[in-house]
Amino acid sequence: MTFTADASDLAARQPSADGCVPRHVAIIMDGNGRWAKARGLPRTEGHRRGAEVIRRIVQRSIETGVETLTLFSFSSENWSRPPSEVSYLLGLLRRFVRTDLANLHKNGVRVRVIGAREGLASDIRALLEEAERLTCENTALTLVVAFNYGSRQELVDAVRRLADDVAAGTLDPQAICSEAITERLYTADIPDPDLIIRTSGEQRLSNFLLWQAAYAEFYFEPALWPDYDEAAFDKALAAYAKRERRFGRVSSQVAP
């Protein structure tokens, strides 16, 4: 569903029992290439500007009381892009981790990376592992980076783990349930997203958190990611705060 609510001031709002602030916000950061093309710039400049936006949204998430922020940074389908662009994106990841990790750690951010690591360059794998190791005890915000991530492959991997357990005799096929699948996903230790934001006006999930998004609220933002800012983020949180999440139950506002 799409929100159209006006923004409200969330500067001082903290998580509350009534669910005004989503515990977990996931963002599909879309539009870097179109932003650059509209300005006659190379696509790589759009990615560079997009990385600057990440820093601001991470900080705003901490300020507003969001507990988990997941960013779709590089999908498993992105390898089909021109080699020069893929190389730039990988270099951007290297620079982001090397330059931002200390500041993230200082601000209490825990970093988690989800996605396939097989086939990644050894230095990238080492950087991702170091980011997780260094920040594993931080509690101000969990920043989940979906890198080389594809939700269908995640589900395939989970099913394979189930099949292995059944073959090994450690799992009864009749005991397979939704919880058993959830426990074998990349996100097993991460709560499902409450709010999924996609920038650039596109209205699809693009193979992102398909299982985890079962009860998420969607917010489709027209701005391209390099133009996204704290005010736009606040507007999405304000719209979420006006929703009634029923999880399949009858609305408390509807008479029996």
N, C-alpha and C positions, 0 to 999 in steps of 0.2 A: 504494500500500500504506500501511497505517496502522501507526504505531508505538505500542507500549505499554510501552516500557522505562522504568525508573525514572531519576530525575535523578542525575547525578554532578557532582562539583566540577570545573568547567572554568575557574575563575578565572585560572589561570596557563597554560592550554594555548595553544600557538601552532601555526600550520600545520605539518604534518609530511608526510614523504614517504608515510606509510601512509594518508593521507587522513582522519585522525581529525576534523579540522575542515573543514567544507565551504568551498570557496573562494567559492562564490556561494550566498547564501541569498535567496530571494524570498518575500515575505509578502503574502497577500491579507488586508488589514486589515478584517475583517468584524465587524459587531455594534454599531456606534455607535448606530444608531437604536433597536435593541432594548434596549440598556443604558439609554438615556434614558427610553424608555417604561416600563420596569420601575420607574423611580424617579419617575414622574410629571413628568418634565422634558421640555422641547422637544428635538427631535432635534438641533438645533444644539448643545446642550450636550454631547451625546454626541460630536459631531465635535470640539468644542473639547478635551474630555478626551482624545480619541484622538490629537490633535496633540501633547499632552504626552508620551504614551507613545512617540511616534516619537523624540523626543530621547533618551530613555533607551535605546531599542533600538539607535540609531545608536552611542551611546557603548559599549554592551555589545559590539557587533559589533567595534569597534576593539580592545577589551580581549581578546576571545577569539581574535583573529586572522583573522576573516572578511575576505576581500579585497573582495567585492562584495555589497552589500545592495540588493535591488530592492523597492520598495514600490508596491503597486497603489493609488494615491491617488484617481484619478478615471477611471472608464471612459467610453468613448464612449457607452454606454447611460445613463449617469447624467444626461444632459441631459433625460431624460424625467421626472425628479423634479420636485416642485413648484418653481416659479420662485424662491420665497423661500429654499428650501434650497440650490438651485444657486447663488444669489447669495451665500449665506453661505459655501459651500464655496470659491467663487472668492476671496472676501475673506480666508478663512483661508489660502489659498495665498499671497496677496499678503503677508499679515502674517508668515507663516512664513518666506518668502524674505527679507523686509526685516529681520526681527529675528534670524534664525538664520544667515544666510549668513556674516556676519563670524566667528561662532563656529565654524561648519563649516570655514571656510577656515583659521582659526587652528589647528584640530586636524587639519589635513592631509587633509580630506575632499574628494574630487573629485566634483562633481555632474554627472550626466548625466540628461537628460530625454528620454523616449521617448513617442511618440504624435503624433497629427496636430496641427499648429499652425495650419493654415488655419482661418479663422473665429474664432480666439481674439482677444480684445481686444488692442489694440496694446501696452498697458502690461504685460499678462501675458506676451506674447511677449518684450518687452524684459527683463522680470525673469528669465525662464527663460534667455535668451541671456546675460545678465550673470552669472548664477550659473555657467553652464558656462564662460564665458570666464575669470572670476576664478579658478576652482578647477582649471583644466584640467591643471595640472602637479602637483597634489597626489597623494600615494601611500599615505596611511595607510588609506584606505577609498574605494571608489567607491560613491557613493550614487546609485542609478538610480531616478528618480521616473517612474512610469508615469502620465502625465497626459493625459486625453483619448485614452486608449489602448484599442484593441480588437484582439485578435490576428487575427481574420478580415480586418479591414480592412488590417492590416499585411501579411498574405499576399497580399491583392488588389493592394496597392501594389507588392509585390515582383514579382508576375507581370506587372504592367503595365510595370515597368522591364525585365524580361526581353523582353517583346514589343517594346518600343521599341528595344532593342539589336539584336534580330533584324531588325526592319524597317530599321534604319540600316545593317545589314550588318556590324556589329561583333561579332556573336555568332552562331555556327553553332548551329542548333536541336539538333543532335546532341551539342553540348557542354554542354547544360543538364543539371546534376546537383544533388545536394543542396547542395553547396558554393556553387554559383551562386545558389541561392535564399537561403542563409544570408547571403551577402555583400550582399544587397539588402534585408535586414530592417532595422528600426530599430536592432536590437541587434548589428549587424555587428561592432562593436568590443568586444563584451561577451561573456564566456564564458557558455555555457549554465548554468542553475541546477543545482546539485547537490541542493539541498533546497528544497522549496516548502512553506511553512507557511500554513495557513488557520485563522483563529480563528473562534469562534462555533459550532463543531460542524458546520458545513456541509461537505459532502464533494464539491466540484466545483471546476472551474477557472474557470468563469464567463468564458470568452473571454480568458484570461490566459496568455500565453506558450505557446500551443498547440504550435508547432513546436519551441521551445526546451526544452520539458518532456519530450521523448521519453524521456530516461533519468534524469529527476529522481526523487528519493525524495520521498514526500509525508508530511506530518505534520499531522494534523487535531487542532486544539486546541479543547477545549470552551469555554474562557473567551472572553467578549466582548472586543473589542479594547481598550476603555477599562480593562478589568481586567487586561490582559496586562502582564507585568513581566519583569524580568531572569531570575528563577527559572524562569519558563515557557520563556523563550528558551533558557536553559541545558539544560533538560530535552529540548527538541527537538534540540539539538546532541548531547547525550549519546546519544539514541536513534539519531541518524544515525551516530555513531561505532561503533555495534554492528552496522551493516549491512555486508553484503558486496556491493559493486557489481560486477556481472559484465558489463554492457553486451552482453548476448546470448551471452557465453561460458559454458562449463561451469564450475561452481563449483570452485574449487581445493580445497574441502573434501570433494568427492564423489569417491569412488574410480572410476577408469575402468572 
